[in-house]
Amino acid sequence: MRGIHKQPLLWFCLIGCFLFAADSLLSVSRNEIYVSTAIRERLGLLWETQTGTTASANELDSLVKNWIEEEVLFQEALRLGLDQEDSIVRRRLIQKLNFIAESEPVAAPETAILEDFYTSNLQAYTLPRRYSLRQLYFQAKPDADNALASIDAGKNAAGFGEPSMLNSSYAYRSALDVNATFGTGFADLLQGFPANSWQGPLKSSFGYHLVFITDIYEQEATPFRAISDQVLKDYRQYKQATARQSYLDELLLDYEILVEEK
């Protein structure tokens, strides 16, 4: 026993074992993602800074979910040593790993597969109801009422209306387009109006309008053959996004997610 202090190799092994045990006890598992209250507060503050509104409970949960997914990708990027290839910060590492997840080449699908994809997402290739119309603008409602009465009595509509920044006619405009031009909700006022007759007055964000609908084009799907190239592009993007999410889901299985209670 007296000579034990003279055995440096033995002391080296003992100290090494001690340090290994201490590291195992004190260090946090690398596969453990800890969502602290501070992180939640930082995400909420970032949301408020960017949007000017306080994040709701659902919005904050969504922000935390996104942060967890990013953290998993970040940790996996570090495990793969991607940080050694590029000194750019976390976002760059996440982008690299996302690129890896989506880089699997998508084989050219058969036409039948594209047609199934087109059918499953038919709404994306469907044109909404559209209008072609003419309009007369008035600042005051009584003036619009008087003009409509005169037109109904047989006078030429071209002699009425006041100058404005709006066009006198619009073609193939969807409800979204109409609202973007005249203000939110204006397209709803057109519902039920017959074609080929002056109607109104309708109030917009500018004033009052008499509207003459020349044509109504009902909702219709664009034929597959007319947009097959776009369907192929959308299909490849879908497969890339699916590959990324599958990759991320597999990574999440290897991590324990801990969320600090409020």
GROMACS elastic network, one bead per residue, 0.5 to 0.9 nm:
[ bonds ]
;  ai    aj funct       b0    kb
    1     4     6  0.54124   500
    1     5     6  0.83077   500
    2     5     6  0.71017   500
    2     6     6  0.83774   500
    3     6     6  0.52422   500
    3     7     6  0.70725   500
    4     7     6  0.54195   500
    4     8     6  0.85087   500
    4    10     6  0.80168   500
    4    11     6  0.84682   500
    5     8     6  0.72372   500
    5    10     6  0.87706   500
    5    11     6  0.77274   500
    6    11     6  0.89254   500
    7    10     6  0.55056   500
    7    11     6  0.65775   500
    7    12     6  0.88632   500
    8    11     6  0.50759   500
    8    12     6  0.60583   500
    8    13     6  0.86878   500
    9    12     6  0.50228   500
    9    13     6  0.63325   500
    9    14     6  0.87248   500
   10    13     6  0.52219   500
   10    14     6  0.62737   500
   10    15     6  0.86949   500
   11    14     6  0.50683   500
   11    15     6  0.60841   500
   11    16     6  0.84229   500
   12    15     6  0.53031   500
   12    16     6  0.60701   500
   12    17     6  0.86486   500
   13    16     6  0.50601   500
   13    17     6  0.61649   500
   13    18     6  0.86077   500
   14    17     6  0.52008   500
   14    18     6  0.62380   500
   14    19     6  0.87418   500
   15    18     6  0.50319   500
   15    19     6  0.61960   500
   15    20     6  0.85733   500
   16    19     6  0.51978   500
   16    20     6  0.61298   500
   16    21     6  0.86107   500
   17    20     6  0.50982   500
   17    21     6  0.61434   500
   17    22     6  0.85752   500
   18    21     6  0.51920   500
   18    22     6  0.61356   500
   18    23     6  0.85601   500
   19    22     6  0.50592   500
   19    23     6  0.60324   500
   19    24     6  0.85350   500
   20    23     6  0.51629   500
   20    24     6  0.62154   500
   20    25     6  0.87260   500
   21    24     6  0.51012   500
   21    25     6  0.62572   500
   21    26     6  0.86460   500
   22    25     6  0.51361   500
   22    26     6  0.59819   500
   22    27     6  0.81594   500
   23    26     6  0.53004   500
   23    27     6  0.55437   500
   24    27     6  0.57827   500
   24    28     6  0.82105   500
   24    29     6  0.86157   500
   25    28     6  0.82175   500
   27    30     6  0.85033   500
   28    31     6  0.84323   500
   28    32     6  0.70868   500
   29    32     6  0.52819   500
   29    33     6  0.85935   500
   30    33     6  0.78978   500
   30    75     6  0.81298   500
   30   255     6  0.84340   500
   31    72     6  0.85943   500
   31    75     6  0.82802   500
   31   254     6  0.66774   500
   31   256     6  0.62324   500
   31   257     6  0.85821   500
   32   254     6  0.89278   500
   32   255     6  0.56258   500
   32   257     6  0.60482   500
   32   258     6  0.71587   500
   33    68     6  0.73099   500
   33    71     6  0.75309   500
   33    72     6  0.76319   500
   33   255     6  0.68786   500
   33   256     6  0.61547   500
   33   258     6  0.59215   500
   33   259     6  0.82180   500
   34    68     6  0.88245   500
   34   256     6  0.85293   500
   34   257     6  0.63249   500
   34   259     6  0.59605   500
   34   260     6  0.73210   500
   35    38     6  0.81778   500
   35    39     6  0.62916   500
   35    40     6  0.72400   500
   35    64     6  0.79162   500
   35    67     6  0.89520   500
   35    68     6  0.78284   500
   35   257     6  0.76417   500
   35   258     6  0.59905   500
   35   260     6  0.58640   500
   36    39     6  0.52414   500
   36    40     6  0.65686   500
   36    41     6  0.87465   500
   36   258     6  0.84184   500
   36   259     6  0.63267   500
   36   260     6  0.50316   500
   36   261     6  0.80986   500
   36   262     6  0.89493   500
   37    40     6  0.51149   500
   37    41     6  0.61501   500
   37    42     6  0.85684   500
   37   259     6  0.82046   500
   37   260     6  0.60717   500
   37   261     6  0.74019   500
   37   262     6  0.65683   500
   38    41     6  0.50585   500
   38    42     6  0.60803   500
   38    43     6  0.86161   500
   39    42     6  0.50105   500
   39    43     6  0.61624   500
   39    44     6  0.85415   500
   39    64     6  0.83445   500
   40    43     6  0.51554   500
   40    44     6  0.61497   500
   40    45     6  0.85945   500
   40    60     6  0.74980   500
   40    61     6  0.87732   500
   40    63     6  0.83015   500
   40    64     6  0.66930   500
   41    44     6  0.50183   500
   41    45     6  0.60689   500
   41    46     6  0.85412   500
   42    45     6  0.50600   500
   42    46     6  0.61036   500
   42    47     6  0.85952   500
   43    46     6  0.50791   500
   43    47     6  0.62042   500
   43    48     6  0.86497   500
   43    60     6  0.75172   500
   43    63     6  0.67047   500
   43    64     6  0.74041   500
   43    67     6  0.84652   500
   44    47     6  0.51086   500
   44    48     6  0.62096   500
   44    49     6  0.86154   500
   44    54     6  0.71768   500
   44    55     6  0.60301   500
   44    59     6  0.88733   500
   44    60     6  0.64312   500
   44    63     6  0.79915   500
   45    48     6  0.50305   500
   45    49     6  0.60741   500
   45    50     6  0.86145   500
   45    54     6  0.79946   500
   45    55     6  0.84837   500
   46    49     6  0.50556   500
   46    50     6  0.62155   500
   46    51     6  0.85683   500
   47    50     6  0.52249   500
   47    51     6  0.59308   500
   47    52     6  0.76586   500
   47    53     6  0.74887   500
   47    54     6  0.72281   500
   47    55     6  0.65217   500
   47    60     6  0.86051   500
   47    63     6  0.85286   500
   48    51     6  0.52959   500
   48    54     6  0.52136   500
   48    55     6  0.66818   500
   49    52     6  0.56394   500
   49    53     6  0.78401   500
   49    54     6  0.89285   500
   50    53     6  0.82782   500
   51    54     6  0.81163   500
   51    55     6  0.89356   500
   53    56     6  0.89410   500
   55    58     6  0.78937   500
   55    59     6  0.55176   500
   55    60     6  0.56948   500
   56    59     6  0.50330   500
   56    60     6  0.59974   500
   56    61     6  0.84742   500
   57    60     6  0.51445   500
   57    61     6  0.61358   500
   57    62     6  0.86010   500
   58    61     6  0.50618   500
   58    62     6  0.61710   500
   58    63     6  0.86404   500
   59    62     6  0.50134   500
   59    63     6  0.61994   500
   59    64     6  0.86680   500
   60    64     6  0.61693   500
   60    65     6  0.85211   500
   61    64     6  0.50726   500
   61    65     6  0.61075   500
   61    66     6  0.86192   500
   62    66     6  0.61917   500
   62    67     6  0.85505   500
   63    66     6  0.51378   500
   63    67     6  0.61320   500
   63    68     6  0.86498   500
   64    68     6  0.61015   500
   64    69     6  0.86070   500
   65    68     6  0.51274   500
   65    69     6  0.62946   500
   65    70     6  0.86285   500
   66    69     6  0.51469   500
   66    70     6  0.61551   500
   66    71     6  0.85241   500
   67    70     6  0.50130   500
   67    71     6  0.59681   500
   67    72     6  0.85471   500
   68    72     6  0.61224   500
   68    73     6  0.85762   500
   68   257     6  0.79421   500
   69    72     6  0.51497   500
   69    73     6  0.62786   500
   69    74     6  0.85462   500
   69   248     6  0.74015   500
   69   252     6  0.77530   500
   70    73     6  0.50567   500
   70    74     6  0.59789   500
   70    75     6  0.85840   500
   70    91     6  0.86635   500
   70    94     6  0.68073   500
   71    75     6  0.60608   500
   71    76     6  0.84237   500
   71    94     6  0.85759   500
   72    75     6  0.51944   500
   72    76     6  0.60728   500
   72    77     6  0.84463   500
   72   248     6  0.80201   500
   72   251     6  0.71429   500
   72   252     6  0.68502   500
   72   255     6  0.75946   500
   73    76     6  0.50640   500
   73    77     6  0.59805   500
   73    78     6  0.86248   500
   73    93     6  0.81380   500
   73    94     6  0.57973   500
   73    97     6  0.67297   500
   73    98     6  0.79632   500
   73   248     6  0.73767   500
   73   251     6  0.79229   500
   74    77     6  0.50268   500
   74    78     6  0.63407   500
   74    79     6  0.87188   500
   74    90     6  0.64925   500
   74    91     6  0.81754   500
   74    93     6  0.63658   500
   74    94     6  0.55455   500
   74    97     6  0.80845   500
   75    78     6  0.50776   500
   75    79     6  0.62273   500
   75    80     6  0.86911   500
   76    80     6  0.62111   500
   76    81     6  0.86123   500
   76    82     6  0.89627   500
   76    94     6  0.89727   500
   76    97     6  0.80715   500
   76   251     6  0.78617   500
   77    80     6  0.51562   500
   77    81     6  0.63469   500
   77    82     6  0.54976   500
   77    83     6  0.70791   500
   77    93     6  0.61585   500
   77    94     6  0.69389   500
   77    96     6  0.79309   500
   77    97     6  0.61682   500
   78    82     6  0.58728   500
   78    83     6  0.58626   500
   78    84     6  0.83938   500
   78    93     6  0.80526   500
   79    82     6  0.77235   500
   79    83     6  0.88923   500
   80    83     6  0.82177   500
   81    84     6  0.55415   500
   81    85     6  0.73854   500
   82    85     6  0.54191   500
   82    86     6  0.67884   500
   82    93     6  0.67591   500
   82    96     6  0.79159   500
   82    97     6  0.83555   500
   83    86     6  0.54040   500
   83    87     6  0.62095   500
   83    88     6  0.78224   500
   83    89     6  0.83030   500
   83    90     6  0.87137   500
   83    93     6  0.67501   500
   84    87     6  0.70041   500
   86    89     6  0.84613   500
   86    92     6  0.83958   500
   86    93     6  0.80903   500
   87    92     6  0.87566   500
   87    93     6  0.89764   500
   88    91     6  0.77677   500
   88    92     6  0.57417   500
   88    93     6  0.72801   500
   89    92     6  0.56585   500
   89    93     6  0.66164   500
   90    93     6  0.50617   500
   90    94     6  0.62209   500
   90    95     6  0.85837   500
   91    94     6  0.51189   500
   91    95     6  0.61395   500
   91    96     6  0.86004   500
   92    95     6  0.50164   500
   92    96     6  0.61990   500
   92    97     6  0.87625   500
   93    96     6  0.50516   500
   93    97     6  0.63457   500
   93    98     6  0.86118   500
   94    97     6  0.51737   500
   94    98     6  0.60866   500
   94    99     6  0.84948   500
   95    98     6  0.50316   500
   95    99     6  0.60953   500
   95   100     6  0.86619   500
   96    99     6  0.50360   500
   96   100     6  0.63191   500
   96   101     6  0.87403   500
   97   101     6  0.62154   500
   97   102     6  0.86468   500
   98   101     6  0.50373   500
   98   102     6  0.62199   500
   98   103     6  0.84249   500
   98   244     6  0.64611   500
   98   247     6  0.89856   500
   98   248     6  0.89006   500
   99   102     6  0.51364   500
   99   103     6  0.57323   500
   99   244     6  0.83264   500
  100   103     6  0.51195   500
  100   104     6  0.76732   500
  100   244     6  0.84185   500
  101   104     6  0.71140   500
  101   240     6  0.79777   500
  101   241     6  0.88524   500
  101   243     6  0.62538   500
  101   245     6  0.83167   500
  101   246     6  0.85862   500
  101   247     6  0.61540   500
  101   248     6  0.82127   500
  102   105     6  0.81193   500
  102   239     6  0.83228   500
  102   241     6  0.68726   500
  102   242     6  0.83467   500
  102   243     6  0.58072   500
  102   244     6  0.53961   500
  102   247     6  0.88451   500
  103   106     6  0.86905   500
  103   240     6  0.75118   500
  103   243     6  0.87391   500
  104   240     6  0.77154   500
  104   243     6  0.79464   500
  105   240     6  0.85794   500
  106   109     6  0.81095   500
  106   236     6  0.64612   500
  106   239     6  0.71986   500
  106   240     6  0.77985   500
  107   236     6  0.88424   500
  108   232     6  0.85930   500
  108   236     6  0.88387   500
  109   112     6  0.80881   500
  109   113     6  0.61573   500
  109   114     6  0.67202   500
  109   232     6  0.82061   500
  109   235     6  0.88858   500
  110   113     6  0.53795   500
  110   114     6  0.66197   500
  110   115     6  0.88050   500
  111   114     6  0.51032   500
  111   115     6  0.61066   500
  111   116     6  0.86342   500
  112   115     6  0.50263   500
  112   116     6  0.62262   500
  112   117     6  0.86496   500
  113   116     6  0.51173   500
  113   117     6  0.62480   500
  113   118     6  0.85913   500
  114   118     6  0.60183   500
  114   119     6  0.85441   500
  114   228     6  0.79703   500
  114   231     6  0.68507   500
  114   232     6  0.66924   500
  114   235     6  0.72759   500
  115   119     6  0.61193   500
  115   120     6  0.85366   500
  115   224     6  0.72100   500
  115   228     6  0.85936   500
  115   231     6  0.84726   500
  116   119     6  0.50782   500
  116   120     6  0.60820   500
  116   121     6  0.85913   500
  117   120     6  0.50994   500
  117   121     6  0.62047   500
  117   122     6  0.82927   500
  117   231     6  0.77878   500
  117   235     6  0.70906   500
  118   121     6  0.52444   500
  118   122     6  0.56130   500
  118   124     6  0.85574   500
  118   125     6  0.77584   500
  118   224     6  0.71077   500
  118   228     6  0.86952   500
  118   231     6  0.64915   500
  118   235     6  0.86914   500
  119   123     6  0.85738   500
  119   224     6  0.88504   500
  120   123     6  0.83450   500
  121   124     6  0.56808   500
  121   125     6  0.72557   500
  122   125     6  0.52700   500
  122   126     6  0.62811   500
  122   221     6  0.71540   500
  122   222     6  0.87738   500
  123   126     6  0.50336   500
  123   127     6  0.82465   500
  123   221     6  0.76712   500
  124   127     6  0.82931   500
  124   221     6  0.88431   500
  125   220     6  0.87928   500
  125   221     6  0.59191   500
  125   222     6  0.58008   500
  125   223     6  0.83634   500
  125   224     6  0.85939   500
  125   227     6  0.84143   500
  125   231     6  0.87433   500
  126   219     6  0.69126   500
  126   220     6  0.55294   500
  126   222     6  0.57907   500
  127   130     6  0.81374   500
  127   174     6  0.85541   500
  127   218     6  0.84014   500
  127   219     6  0.55465   500
  127   220     6  0.53308   500
  127   221     6  0.59198   500
  127   222     6  0.69533   500
  128   174     6  0.62870   500
  128   175     6  0.79613   500
  128   217     6  0.83733   500
  128   218     6  0.69900   500
  128   220     6  0.68006   500
  128   221     6  0.86407   500
  129   172     6  0.87942   500
  129   173     6  0.82707   500
  129   174     6  0.58864   500
  129   175     6  0.72730   500
  129   216     6  0.73457   500
  129   217     6  0.55917   500
  129   220     6  0.77941   500
  130   171     6  0.82835   500
  130   172     6  0.52123   500
  130   175     6  0.68515   500
  130   177     6  0.89715   500
  130   215     6  0.83621   500
  130   216     6  0.60033   500
  130   217     6  0.50214   500
  130   218     6  0.65414   500
  130   219     6  0.75203   500
  131   170     6  0.79547   500
  131   171     6  0.64087   500
  131   172     6  0.51263   500
  131   173     6  0.50484   500
  131   174     6  0.63604   500
  131   175     6  0.81163   500
  131   178     6  0.85609   500
  131   213     6  0.69658   500
  131   214     6  0.77156   500
  131   215     6  0.58862   500
  131   217     6  0.62160   500
  131   218     6  0.87694   500
  132   169     6  0.75693   500
  132   170     6  0.55666   500
  132   172     6  0.51464   500
  132   173     6  0.63708   500
  132   212     6  0.87642   500
  132   213     6  0.60378   500
  132   214     6  0.55351   500
  132   215     6  0.51263   500
  132   216     6  0.65985   500
  132   217     6  0.83021   500
  133   168     6  0.85464   500
  133   169     6  0.56026   500
  133   170     6  0.54062   500
  133   171     6  0.63795   500
  133   172     6  0.85127   500
  133   173     6  0.85423   500
  133   195     6  0.88958   500
  133   211     6  0.68302   500
  133   212     6  0.55438   500
  133   214     6  0.52372   500
  133   215     6  0.70118   500
  133   216     6  0.88364   500
  134   167     6  0.84157   500
  134   168     6  0.56299   500
  134   170     6  0.64195   500
  134   171     6  0.87535   500
  134   198     6  0.89762   500
  134   210     6  0.83279   500
  134   211     6  0.58137   500
  134   212     6  0.50587   500
  134   213     6  0.63934   500
  134   214     6  0.72983   500
  135   161     6  0.85164   500
  135   166     6  0.88411   500
  135   167     6  0.78938   500
  135   168     6  0.53896   500
  135   169     6  0.61478   500
  135   170     6  0.85109   500
  135   198     6  0.87692   500
  135   209     6  0.62494   500
  135   210     6  0.55362   500
  135   212     6  0.62248   500
  135   213     6  0.86103   500
  136   144     6  0.84147   500
  136   157     6  0.83670   500
  136   158     6  0.87110   500
  136   160     6  0.70220   500
  136   162     6  0.72446   500
  136   163     6  0.89718   500
  136   168     6  0.66739   500
  136   208     6  0.83115   500
  136   209     6  0.53748   500
  136   210     6  0.50962   500
  136   211     6  0.66367   500
  136   212     6  0.87034   500
  137   144     6  0.77965   500
  137   160     6  0.85378   500
  137   161     6  0.50834   500
  137   162     6  0.55054   500
  137   163     6  0.72299   500
  137   164     6  0.70130   500
  137   166     6  0.82651   500
  137   168     6  0.85195   500
  137   206     6  0.85351   500
  137   207     6  0.71917   500
  137   208     6  0.59116   500
  137   210     6  0.67734   500
  138   141     6  0.69691   500
  138   142     6  0.89250   500
  138   143     6  0.65948   500
  138   144     6  0.58461   500
  138   160     6  0.89959   500
  138   161     6  0.58939   500
  138   162     6  0.55963   500
  138   163     6  0.83667   500
  138   164     6  0.87140   500
  138   201     6  0.89469   500
  138   206     6  0.87301   500
  138   207     6  0.61583   500
  138   208     6  0.51185   500
  138   209     6  0.60827   500
  138   210     6  0.83235   500
  139   143     6  0.77833   500
  139   144     6  0.82070   500
  139   162     6  0.77155   500
  139   206     6  0.75715   500
  139   208     6  0.60286   500
  139   209     6  0.86564   500
  140   143     6  0.56079   500
  140   144     6  0.67326   500
  140   207     6  0.68472   500
  140   208     6  0.66026   500
  141   144     6  0.50416   500
  141   145     6  0.61688   500
  141   146     6  0.86738   500
  141   201     6  0.69244   500
  141   202     6  0.88036   500
  141   203     6  0.83516   500
  141   207     6  0.79105   500
  141   208     6  0.59974   500
  141   209     6  0.85200   500
  142   146     6  0.61517   500
  142   147     6  0.85575   500
  143   146     6  0.51666   500
  143   147     6  0.61641   500
  143   148     6  0.86667   500
  143   161     6  0.88148   500
  144   147     6  0.50944   500
  144   148     6  0.61894   500
  144   149     6  0.86581   500
  144   160     6  0.88476   500
  144   161     6  0.79578   500
  144   200     6  0.79312   500
  144   201     6  0.60103   500
  144   208     6  0.67830   500
  144   209     6  0.69068   500
  144   210     6  0.68661   500
  145   148     6  0.52295   500
  145   149     6  0.62948   500
  145   150     6  0.87443   500
  145   200     6  0.78945   500
  145   201     6  0.65797   500
  145   210     6  0.87534   500
  146   149     6  0.51414   500
  146   150     6  0.62580   500
  146   151     6  0.86909   500
  147   150     6  0.50981   500
  147   151     6  0.61661   500
  147   152     6  0.85634   500
  147   157     6  0.80459   500
  147   160     6  0.64452   500
  147   161     6  0.79470   500
  147   210     6  0.85366   500
  148   151     6  0.50642   500
  148   152     6  0.60657   500
  148   153     6  0.84864   500
  148   157     6  0.84555   500
  148   198     6  0.72900   500
  148   199     6  0.76993   500
  148   200     6  0.76412   500
  148   201     6  0.79550   500
  148   210     6  0.72287   500
  149   152     6  0.50964   500
  149   153     6  0.61877   500
  149   154     6  0.88999   500
  150   154     6  0.65944   500
  150   155     6  0.56945   500
  150   156     6  0.84000   500
  150   157     6  0.84375   500
  151   154     6  0.51786   500
  151   156     6  0.62116   500
  151   157     6  0.58227   500
  151   160     6  0.87688   500
  151   198     6  0.79960   500
  152   155     6  0.71853   500
  152   198     6  0.81059   500
  154   157     6  0.87431   500
  155   158     6  0.87716   500
  155   159     6  0.81064   500
  156   159     6  0.59942   500
  156   160     6  0.79695   500
  157   160     6  0.56057   500
  157   161     6  0.82651   500
  157   198     6  0.88437   500
  158   161     6  0.78180   500
  161   209     6  0.85382   500
  161   210     6  0.86123   500
  163   166     6  0.82764   500
  164   167     6  0.78845   500
  164   206     6  0.88313   500
  166   169     6  0.85786   500
  166   181     6  0.81236   500
  166   182     6  0.86344   500
  167   170     6  0.70455   500
  170   173     6  0.67890   500
  170   178     6  0.89779   500
  171   214     6  0.89420   500
  171   215     6  0.85844   500
  172   215     6  0.85020   500
  172   216     6  0.84107   500
  172   217     6  0.76914   500
  173   176     6  0.77924   500
  173   177     6  0.54362   500
  173   178     6  0.60627   500
  174   177     6  0.50436   500
  174   178     6  0.61429   500
  174   179     6  0.85718   500
  174   187     6  0.83334   500
  175   178     6  0.50220   500
  175   179     6  0.60894   500
  175   180     6  0.84709   500
  175   185     6  0.88400   500
  175   186     6  0.82959   500
  175   187     6  0.51693   500
  175   188     6  0.77789   500
  176   179     6  0.52519   500
  176   180     6  0.61462   500
  176   181     6  0.87435   500
  176   184     6  0.86910   500
  176   187     6  0.77168   500
  177   180     6  0.50188   500
  177   181     6  0.62929   500
  177   182     6  0.87069   500
  177   187     6  0.86422   500
  178   181     6  0.51756   500
  178   182     6  0.60214   500
  178   183     6  0.75370   500
  178   184     6  0.84189   500
  178   185     6  0.88245   500
  178   186     6  0.68592   500
  178   187     6  0.57181   500
  179   182     6  0.52784   500
  179   185     6  0.61609   500
  179   186     6  0.55836   500
  179   187     6  0.58090   500
  179   188     6  0.88075   500
  180   183     6  0.56856   500
  180   184     6  0.69365   500
  181   184     6  0.87181   500
  181   186     6  0.89220   500
  182   185     6  0.85024   500
  182   186     6  0.62149   500
  182   187     6  0.83651   500
  182   204     6  0.56510   500
  182   205     6  0.62887   500
  182   206     6  0.72846   500
  183   186     6  0.59161   500
  183   187     6  0.85476   500
  183   204     6  0.59773   500
  183   205     6  0.54680   500
  183   206     6  0.82422   500
  184   187     6  0.76633   500
  184   188     6  0.88405   500
  184   204     6  0.82613   500
  184   205     6  0.82211   500
  185   188     6  0.53726   500
  185   189     6  0.70553   500
  185   204     6  0.84100   500
  186   189     6  0.53568   500
  186   190     6  0.71789   500
  186   202     6  0.78400   500
  186   203     6  0.76404   500
  186   204     6  0.63471   500
  186   205     6  0.88203   500
  187   190     6  0.53549   500
  187   191     6  0.71849   500
  188   191     6  0.54948   500
  189   192     6  0.81878   500
  189   193     6  0.82085   500
  189   202     6  0.71540   500
  189   203     6  0.88966   500
  190   193     6  0.55372   500
  190   194     6  0.88615   500
  190   202     6  0.88313   500
  190   211     6  0.86344   500
  190   213     6  0.86960   500
  191   194     6  0.88192   500
  193   197     6  0.86399   500
  193   199     6  0.73992   500
  193   213     6  0.78165   500
  194   197     6  0.67846   500
  194   198     6  0.89588   500
  194   199     6  0.85719   500
  194   212     6  0.88198   500
  194   213     6  0.72128   500
  194   216     6  0.89364   500
  195   198     6  0.84697   500
  195   212     6  0.69987   500
  195   214     6  0.55660   500
  195   215     6  0.61911   500
  195   216     6  0.71965   500
  196   212     6  0.61288   500
  196   213     6  0.57079   500
  196   214     6  0.53286   500
  196   215     6  0.77758   500
  197   211     6  0.80755   500
  197   212     6  0.54757   500
  197   213     6  0.68939   500
  197   214     6  0.81808   500
  198   210     6  0.63028   500
  198   211     6  0.54813   500
  198   213     6  0.75687   500
  199   202     6  0.80160   500
  199   209     6  0.86331   500
  199   210     6  0.55934   500
  199   211     6  0.52526   500
  199   212     6  0.63361   500
  199   213     6  0.85403   500
  200   203     6  0.84587   500
  200   208     6  0.82328   500
  200   209     6  0.64828   500
  200   211     6  0.63123   500
  201   208     6  0.57948   500
  201   209     6  0.51681   500
  201   210     6  0.50638   500
  201   211     6  0.76940   500
  202   207     6  0.82950   500
  202   208     6  0.53788   500
  202   209     6  0.50754   500
  202   210     6  0.65003   500
  202   211     6  0.77664   500
  203   206     6  0.77547   500
  203   207     6  0.57107   500
  203   209     6  0.64385   500
  204   207     6  0.53370   500
  204   208     6  0.60515   500
  204   209     6  0.74615   500
  205   208     6  0.84935   500
  206   209     6  0.89707   500
  213   216     6  0.73096   500
  217   220     6  0.83506   500
  221   224     6  0.86605   500
  222   225     6  0.85520   500
  222   226     6  0.68955   500
  222   227     6  0.72827   500
  223   226     6  0.54489   500
  223   227     6  0.69275   500
  223   228     6  0.86539   500
  224   227     6  0.54845   500
  224   228     6  0.55930   500
  224   231     6  0.79761   500
  225   228     6  0.52140   500
  225   229     6  0.85488   500
  226   229     6  0.82508   500
  227   230     6  0.53088   500
  227   231     6  0.62914   500
  227   232     6  0.87559   500
  228   232     6  0.61773   500
  228   233     6  0.86803   500
  229   232     6  0.51344   500
  229   233     6  0.63372   500
  229   234     6  0.87163   500
  230   233     6  0.50410   500
  230   234     6  0.61398   500
  230   235     6  0.84947   500
  231   234     6  0.50588   500
  231   235     6  0.59917   500
  231   236     6  0.86479   500
  232   235     6  0.50345   500
  232   236     6  0.62873   500
  232   237     6  0.87021   500
  233   236     6  0.53221   500
  233   237     6  0.63603   500
  233   238     6  0.86640   500
  234   237     6  0.51143   500
  234   238     6  0.60869   500
  234   239     6  0.86580   500
  235   238     6  0.50004   500
  235   239     6  0.62135   500
  235   240     6  0.86653   500
  236   239     6  0.50801   500
  236   240     6  0.62115   500
  236   241     6  0.86354   500
  237   240     6  0.51056   500
  237   241     6  0.61770   500
  237   242     6  0.85330   500
  238   241     6  0.51440   500
  238   242     6  0.60605   500
  238   243     6  0.85455   500
  239   243     6  0.60556   500
  239   244     6  0.86148   500
  240   243     6  0.50802   500
  240   244     6  0.62784   500
  240   245     6  0.87424   500
  241   244     6  0.51454   500
  241   245     6  0.62793   500
  241   246     6  0.86442   500
  242   245     6  0.51728   500
  242   246     6  0.60874   500
  242   247     6  0.85160   500
  243   246     6  0.51612   500
  243   247     6  0.61245   500
  243   248     6  0.85968   500
  244   247     6  0.51283   500
  244   248     6  0.61795   500
  244   249     6  0.86154   500
  245   249     6  0.60134   500
  245   250     6  0.85895   500
  246   249     6  0.50602   500
  246   250     6  0.62681   500
  246   251     6  0.86970   500
  247   250     6  0.52821   500
  247   251     6  0.63872   500
  247   252     6  0.88134   500
  248   251     6  0.50389   500
  248   252     6  0.61928   500
  248   253     6  0.88762   500
  249   252     6  0.51370   500
  249   253     6  0.66756   500
  250   253     6  0.54180   500
  250   254     6  0.73217   500
  251   254     6  0.55087   500
  251   255     6  0.70813   500
  252   255     6  0.52664   500
  252   256     6  0.78569   500
  252   257     6  0.85857   500
  253   256     6  0.77517   500
